[in-house]
Amino acid sequence: MRRPGVLAAVIAVVCALVTGCGPDLSGTKVRIAAGLNGGVYDKLAEALADAWASQLDTERPEIQETQGSPDNIDRVRAGRADVAFVAADVAAAKSVGLAALARVHDDYLHVIVRDDSSIKSFAQLRGRKVAIGSPDSGVEFLSQQLLRASGLTGAIDRRNLGLTEALPALESRQIDAVIWSGGLPTPSITERVRTVGLRLLDITDLADALRATSPVYRTATIPVTAYNLAEPVTTLVLPNFLVVPTSMRDDVAEALVRGLFDARDQLVKAAGAALSIDVHPAIETSPLPLHPGALRYFRSLKD
């Protein structure tokens, strides 16, 4: 007589090989906390929602327009969203009850001034009007770390402007600088570089102080080819994670991660930042743990 456990295992293998069947997710509803309309988070969320709906035989996930990473993570922790795009520094600061499905794309810190500006270093922003990102956004969170590391907290005229509002204000000289974190190249910056001379500030002198505030910050170089720069610029690079509550079912988490990588080509068409989505760096989500379902997916790739 065959043991029930062995028989169940055989059935499961045959099911997977012959019919491709998996967990029944037909009634699963997923809410994705994305970001501002038209941003990278939003574009990736829209493409991912289409992919998950077709792959998993579920209704199309709900896309929530949000202010950015802090707002997104608060929604997941409050049970108002199931999946969120979150910058790693925000995730590290609010990690309780959260797990990562994967590391997705990387963002680069941009500190932007007009090419004809006298400002040559971050320290020279003292007393200046600086756009630090929308309220409750990941850019605002990063800006606060920058100001703290540079000793400029309270020493600049802060303007809570997102990139869409900040670049025209910089062009018309209503503000002196823009702090932004985004993929390379960020299309709206590329467009302004062509019409208005812009320059990026090097933050080499702040790198050590910033890395001391969070292990997720790394230094990187923005090459001259990104924005037709006069010279390469040293800056910070910041990973982004797909974040879920630790309470998410393992089979759901595994299916979502599998769907993410199966949809990579669609994601790249939606946003160039998705080119950096790859299974090898995807497991690097420290200090956030990988969800057990995600870990099961990554381990299956080695079998």
Stockholm file with secondary structure:
# STOCKHOLM 1.0

chainA/1-303         MRRPGVLAAVIAVVCALVTGCGPDLSGTKVRIAAGLNGGVYDKLAEALADAWASQLDTERPEIQETQGSPDNIDRVRAGRADVAFVAADVAAAKSVGLAALARVHDDYLHVIVRDDSSIKSFAQLRGRKVAIGSPDSGVEFLSQQLLRASGLTGAIDRRNLGLTEALPALESRQIDAVIWSGGLPTPSITERVRTVGLRLLDITDLADALRATSPVYRTATIPVTAYNLAEPVTTLVLPNFLVVPTSMRDDVAEALVRGLFDARDQLVKAAGAALSIDVHPAIETSPLPLHPGALRYFRSLKD
#=GR chainA/1-303 SS CCCHHHHHHHHHHHIIIIICCCCCCTTCCCEEECCSTTSHHHHHHHHHHHHHHHHHTCCCCEEECCSSHHHHHHHHHTTSCSEEEEEHHHHHHTCTTEEEEEEEEEEEEEEEEETTCSCCSGGGGTTSEEECCSTTSHHHHHHHHHHHHHTCTTSSEEECCCHHHHHHHHHTTSSSEEEEEECSSCHHHHHHHHHSCEEECCCGGGHHHHHHHCTTCEEEEECHHHHTCSSCEEEEEEEEEEEEETTSCHHHHHHHHHHHHHTHHHHHHHCGGGGGCCHHHHTCCTTSCBCHHHHHHHHHTTC
#=GC SS_cons         CCCHHHHHHHHHHHIIIIICCCCCCTTCCCEEECCSTTSHHHHHHHHHHHHHHHHHTCCCCEEECCSSHHHHHHHHHTTSCSEEEEEHHHHHHTCTTEEEEEEEEEEEEEEEEETTCSCCSGGGGTTSEEECCSTTSHHHHHHHHHHHHHTCTTSSEEECCCHHHHHHHHHTTSSSEEEEEECSSCHHHHHHHHHSCEEECCCGGGHHHHHHHCTTCEEEEECHHHHTCSSCEEEEEEEEEEEEETTSCHHHHHHHHHHHHHTHHHHHHHCGGGGGCCHHHHTCCTTSCBCHHHHHHHHHTTC
//
